[in-house]
Amino acid sequence: MNTKLERYFSLALLLASLFLLYIAWGYVAPIAYDPLGPRPYPVLILGLMSGCTLFLVVRPNIKPINLGYTPKLLKHLGICLATLIGYALLFEILGFPLATAIMAFVIGKLFGGKTVHCLISGVVMGVLLYLLFDQALDVPLPLGFFK
């Protein structure tokens, strides 16, 4: 039964990636800032995703693999997913440095880090990545509360 469910999920993902590939193929930026334009990256990623999901749909039957999903692991995956969704939703409100620091702290704790180490590394990561993108790469990022 697991392999049947995997095939259905893979087929749904294949259809979604083909639909997104169709949309990405027609994308044209209003300003040409790059000789290739913005289209090749999503087309490449979605093309690879379509090919891999197609393989998962048509692959021969193999014995199921025990992935070892335990309640603790599923709880950590849920917290990780919620953290990443929260990061995406609060990115502009809190600003890049603070949102990144919080996200890095929570993910660090999920991987078993000590609280002080996760706090320090989260703050350092938020500040250094902001400086890298804003100053070195000239990519403007929201500051949120720090305006």
Long-range contacts (C-beta under 8 A, 24 or more apart in sequence): 2-64, 3-61, 3-62, 3-64, 6-56, 7-56, 7-57, 10-53, 10-56, 10-57, 11-53, 11-57, 13-49, 13-53, 14-50, 14-53, 14-54, 14-57, 17-46, 17-49, 17-50, 17-53, 18-46, 18-50, 20-46, 21-46, 21-47, 21-50, 76-110, 79-106, 79-110, 80-107, 80-110, 83-107, 83-110, 91-142, 92-142, 92-144, 93-144, 94-144, 94-145, 95-141, 95-142, 95-143, 95-144, 95-145, 95-146, 95-147, 96-126, 96-129, 96-130, 96-133, 96-141, 96-142, 96-143, 96-144, 97-126, 97-127, 97-129, 97-130, 97-143, 97-144, 97-146, 98-126, 98-144, 98-145, 98-146, 99-126, 99-144, 100-125, 100-126, 100-129, 100-130, 101-125, 101-126, 101-127
